[in-house]
Amino acid sequence: MEKIMEEVILKKCNSYDYKEVETAVFSGMEHCSALKTKEKKTGKALIKVNLLKKNEPEDAVTTHPAVVEAAVRYLQKLGWNVIIGDSPGGPFYKKRLEEIYKASGMAKVAEATGCELNYDINSVEVKNEKAEKLKSMKIIRVVTEVDLIVSIAKFKTHCMMSYTGGVKNLFGVIPGLTKAEYHFKMHTAENFADHLVDICEYVRPDFTMIDAIEGMEGNGPSSGTSRHVGLLLAAENPYALDTVGTYIMGMDPLTVPTVQSAKRRGLFSGELADIKIAGDDVKTIPIVPFKRPDSIKKSLISGLVPRKVEEFFIKSLRPKPIFHHEKCISCGDCLRGCPAKIIEMKNGKPVANLEKCISCFCCQELCPEKAIDIKVHWLHKLLFGNT
């Protein structure tokens, strides 16, 4: 019997010129039959974008509006009533959504296409019986009110999870500060990955794309450096998609927690050999490995000391955030978004109890001024090296 391969589509796209983007997006979406055949009970389709915080498209933090506009127009041609939505990091309320939609370019997409922006800030509790960890969860209500979901992620490194792509993008269906509550329960990367896969298995997006025209390396997902990649990635299977994405970043896919979790559950092998590439061949794409986040290190003492000793060093020397008060604008986003609630404002500036820090780096993700860096102990640098 012939082995069934998962298909991942790669399309070269060197700029955000709309015509070039539209050609790549339309070509990629043609590979998804569900977009054409799924029953229209409500006729509504959600494009779940990555709108982490109030960033402009050029910052390479959020999904670029040109990619979103092309996806909207494709779905509209098929008769779908399209809604663009996300629950960004931090508080979830209408005024903040308006600001983020405007800064990210989503407001202009809605104006140009006539599609809807989601302003419903209500959430619903759902049962997730097949989950391993998150058997009950809150999600933004719009997810439950559509027939079709297309997820469009941004191609970035991630200080906690190494990589953020298709699977991680769906954490944005968890409303506002509820993310912080969940983060506190999921304070190791492995545990967080299991929860992310639980969310992905509940949402089950019909199609996932990754905007990798401009990506981010280093201290992503918001404080890294923009990196030109010139690609659009797409697939029906988000786990296969992330396997290819991590490979293009220069990572071994099976070192990435979400890929590991998916493999352990039998959702996908994490092997390129089990993927059929449509479009441009992944092995011919000359991508220099992405710079990793300062927080992601590989143990140089693994196997040389007992595992408990290694774990002691990892825990004791875990990287922590450092706050630059001279850059701080006293917005308080770090305080509100801290899962461990270890930050307080003193004289209008954040001060953290780093002894209780869980190293999730949510504060760094949410800081609008890049006023938070990652502090790495000198002994950590000696014992651990960049992967």
Secondary structure as GFF3:
##gff-version 3
##sequence-region A 1 387
A	DSSP	beta_strand	6	12	.	.	.	ID=ss1
A	DSSP	alpha_helix	18	29	.	.	.	ID=ss2
A	DSSP	alpha_helix	34	37	.	.	.	ID=ss3
A	DSSP	beta_strand	44	49	.	.	.	ID=ss4
A	DSSP	three_ten_helix	57	59	.	.	.	ID=ss5
A	DSSP	alpha_helix	65	77	.	.	.	ID=ss6
A	DSSP	beta_strand	81	85	.	.	.	ID=ss7
A	DSSP	alpha_helix	94	104	.	.	.	ID=ss8
A	DSSP	alpha_helix	106	113	.	.	.	ID=ss9
A	DSSP	beta_strand	116	117	.	.	.	ID=ss10
A	DSSP	beta_strand	123	127	.	.	.	ID=ss11
A	DSSP	beta_strand	136	140	.	.	.	ID=ss12
A	DSSP	three_ten_helix	141	145	.	.	.	ID=ss13
A	DSSP	beta_strand	148	158	.	.	.	ID=ss14
A	DSSP	beta_strand	162	164	.	.	.	ID=ss15
A	DSSP	alpha_helix	166	169	.	.	.	ID=ss16
A	DSSP	three_ten_helix	170	173	.	.	.	ID=ss17
A	DSSP	alpha_helix	178	185	.	.	.	ID=ss18
A	DSSP	alpha_helix	189	203	.	.	.	ID=ss19
A	DSSP	beta_strand	207	217	.	.	.	ID=ss20
A	DSSP	beta_strand	225	235	.	.	.	ID=ss21
A	DSSP	alpha_helix	238	248	.	.	.	ID=ss22
A	DSSP	three_ten_helix	253	255	.	.	.	ID=ss23
A	DSSP	alpha_helix	257	264	.	.	.	ID=ss24
A	DSSP	three_ten_helix	272	274	.	.	.	ID=ss25
A	DSSP	beta_strand	275	279	.	.	.	ID=ss26
A	DSSP	three_ten_helix	282	284	.	.	.	ID=ss27
A	DSSP	beta_strand	297	299	.	.	.	ID=ss28
A	DSSP	alpha_helix	307	316	.	.	.	ID=ss29
A	DSSP	beta_strand	320	323	.	.	.	ID=ss30
A	DSSP	alpha_helix	333	337	.	.	.	ID=ss31
A	DSSP	beta_strand	343	346	.	.	.	ID=ss32
A	DSSP	beta_strand	349	352	.	.	.	ID=ss33
A	DSSP	three_ten_helix	354	356	.	.	.	ID=ss34
A	DSSP	alpha_helix	362	366	.	.	.	ID=ss35
A	DSSP	beta_strand	372	375	.	.	.	ID=ss36
A	DSSP	alpha_helix	378	383	.	.	.	ID=ss37
A	DSSP	beta_strand	384	386	.	.	.	ID=ss38
###
